[in-house]
Amino acid sequence: MVLRLEGVKKSFRNNEELVPVLQGVSFELEASDTLALRGESGSGKSTLLHIAGALEAADAGRVWVSGKELTQLNDGQRAQLRRTDIALIFQQFNLIPSLTVAANIAFQSALSGTPDLVHIKHIASALGLEEQMQKYPEALSGGQQQRVAIARAIAAKPKLLLADEPTGNLDEITAQSVLDQMLKLVAQTGTALMIVTHSTNIAARMNRQLQLRNGLLE
Amino acid sequence: MIAWCLKALLSHWWRNPVQLFAYLAGLALATALWSGVQAINSEARASYDAAAKTLGEGQYDLLIPKQGSRIPQDIYVLLRKSGWLVSPVIEARINDVRLLGIDVVTSATGLPNLASGQSAITYDTLFANEETALKVSMLANVTVDKSIAPGIAIGDIGLVQRILKRDDLTRLILLPNQPIKQLSLGMVAPNLRIQSAHAVANVTELTGSFHLNLTAFGLLSFVVGLFIVNSTIGLAFEQRRGMIRTVRSLGVPMRTLIALITFEMMTLAVIGAGLGIILGYFIAAFLLPDVAATLRGLYGAQISGTLELRASWWVSGMVLALIGTAVALSSRIWQIVQMPLLASAKPRAWVVATASRFRLQLIIAITLLFSTVPLAMTLEGLLAGFILLGCLLIGAALALPPLLGGLLTLVQKYTVAPVWEWFWADTRQQLSGLSLALIALLLAVSANIGVSTMVSSFRQTFIAFLDQRLAPELFVEVDTADQSAALEMFLMNRQIEVLPLLTTQVVIADLPVDLYGIRVGQTYRNNWIFLDNTLNAWDVIERGKAVVVNEQFARRADLWVGSLVQVSRDLILPIAGVVGDYGNPKGQIIIIERIFKDLYPNLYASNFGVRTKDAAQLRSQIVNTIGIKNNAIINQVGIKALSLEVFERTFVVTSALNVLTLGVAGFAILMSLLTLADLRVPQLAPVWALGLTRRRLAWLELLRAVLLAGIVFVCAIPMGLALAWILLTIINVEAFGWQLPMYLFPLKYLELGGYALIAAFLAAMWPAVRLMRTPPSTLLRVFASER
């Protein structure tokens, strides 16, 4: 089991009021499994993704990633888990603007050891980034930046890939192409994938779909 | 992980070289002026220490003549035979070098080589440091000894007497452990008196205030430099918020990240401070000759003209720079620790002024500014003066951004045209980012106004003082009582106004004082201006019913007009007038000639002021008729020119530091604008899209910089004048013992204002040109990135 959530609850404080976002969410994700998480804006999709990615802590419930329970880990151990087992693709790409595309792609895998340059080259080629490798992110279009973010995540050979609207910045044709590449690469490496999306088309390409409404899965 | 994380952190500087330059240059400038000043101070202190060690000044009591400056050698022999343990010293000045002859066998101080070497050559050799050796090499063999104080050459007394062609002595050192039984001094040598070691003004104490002033300037520049550092660190952190969020989310632990950021920033700080120390060395080397001239002119203190790389100053510069960086860094690190991992990566806080912070700043500022009034009324001492200055400067600095914010809000409120309304609102938004640079400008301009007011007031007063003191056209020095009597007779027979000056050193009110006996005449009545006096002061003094004192004595003894002074055991007189005596560290008391002669019947007038319309002719008559040496007659016009020259050089250092501080402030504005430039693009792009051309936007940016500098200048005027007031009425009195009247120099201030505006214009020009040349694609990218 790559990811397991059990009764996860999370609330945020809005001024004096406590707003519940997740009200007891449970599900599991196996290796090579692909899952689409859907829901309206503000339904807690991104929060759930962040909790699964060891970026945020749940108020209640338990979360396991690669068999390790997150509540039992300290900051350093959670950071190590993010380096070795988890990769995230953010809505806003979160590339490092002062590093070249090549350095950005290699960055996460380099943090946990020596980057696999052959693998990186293969991914860059698959995502059509060979020509952009020495450029800086600011010189790329939104779609290209998104592909760099995807390449960085996959290059780290994670066990769990979490993507928050990974094609949200792309036109439909490019989005489909990027998704094809992503699914292909994920299938090759046996990575478990969870995607947060509004798109029914993208959701349809996943093995499973979950709908989040009022903090609960339907 | 560490290597890649460091690579990511350092890549920020690689991609933002201007920011890196601002950081390094800020640190370098801060460290440069501080360590430059410290280098000068440490060189001077080393020179004073060497002088004290070489000469033993202030360590032993001395026997000196009551009149004149020479002791016959027979007296020395007589004293030794009578059981007095004394060591002879002869001293004269040649080629700007203090030439000292000591007795190797009896001297308690002096040269170890001379005392223990005992070689024949030693007795025929002068000892001096390398610099001084060159100046005396034509007099005798010179052995270079680095431990000898600068400006001093020392040798065996026999050798120095031969060089000077003299057979007398200047003073006798009273050695410690005198025998219990010995004949009294009055019996053996009635013309000598004991001068206590404590009565000799210690050069370290005398010059202390001068060095403190230099240090204060160095500190001001250091603070201004640190503003640049703090501002750059702040910007670098804001711009890297996104990166920090990303690397943390990709698995870099917080502790590792903080350690790496600290290592990165401190390493850069070491490089910046190192550059600053090198720069400081050159600044110190450039200023040292003027400082040396000042110290020699004001205090007679000799300091080395060459600079040594002493650990004391460069280590202090490095340590201070690192502490300053660490302080600026710690608040940013704290922000990272507090920042939620998924916090917004948008650079928000840096350019958005927070009303609550401004409110807090204003409260602290008002508290500090209001506290200056009771402080000024109650505190005493030099340190208190500097505390007062600190409250004023920090209070004004903190008050500036909220005041500017309030002013801009008010202007915006009454503006109708939309472009200008945007302009004022946008200017207000920039305040937070620009505030440190504007504060730096405020401090620099205020310091300039304050110091130039002080210097110009000093200059005006000093010139008037020279006219007063150097009124007699000739000043004649005589060697003997016979010469004194003959000269007076000669001048009086020719109906020439003569002003005899009798003098001796005494201790009054527990202070070493020069006591003068004068003949009150028209010259005194017409030229001398009292700082404070009783009615008909000169008449009372002429009748022998009162004394005049200089300001230094009045302040040190805490006496003023009307107070009583115990001139001798049986004579107590009131003070009828206090005179300004600028540039003189010692106290003076002036009585009339008749009383002086009653008190000291053996002393004669050794100096005379002479009024004449034909100085050259009278000079030759005195030389030919009385036999007084030509070099004993001084043309006071020359002295006045020399005094003015010393004065001008005294303030060259201050002016140089002033200019450098203003330069640093201009640089701070430039760096702030350049570093803000990238953040400005998203703010300007919408206005550009709405129809304002890039050229117009660039001009508005220029206008904004000049306008803000103008407002800062207006704020700096009252600040600078308050600074001048503190310098003149508190710091100067504490440091030098005299108070100066404060004059205002509006044209000079306007000139300074012009410089401030030019500095702001020049600083804003580069960013404005960059904005003007920004390609539309860059501006459009702002919209492309929007979701």
Interface residues (C-beta under 8 A of the other chain):
Chain A: H50 G53 L55 E56 D75 G76 A79 Q80 L81 R82 R83 T84 I86 L88 F90 Q91 Q92 N94 L95 I96 P97 S98 L99 A103 A106 F107 Q108 A110 L111 S112 Y136 E138 S141 G142 G168 N169
Chain B: M1 W4 C5 K7 A8 S11 H12 W14 R15 N16 G242 M243 R245 T246 V247 R248 S249 L250 G251 V252 P253 M254 R255 L341 L342 A345 R781 A784 S785 R787
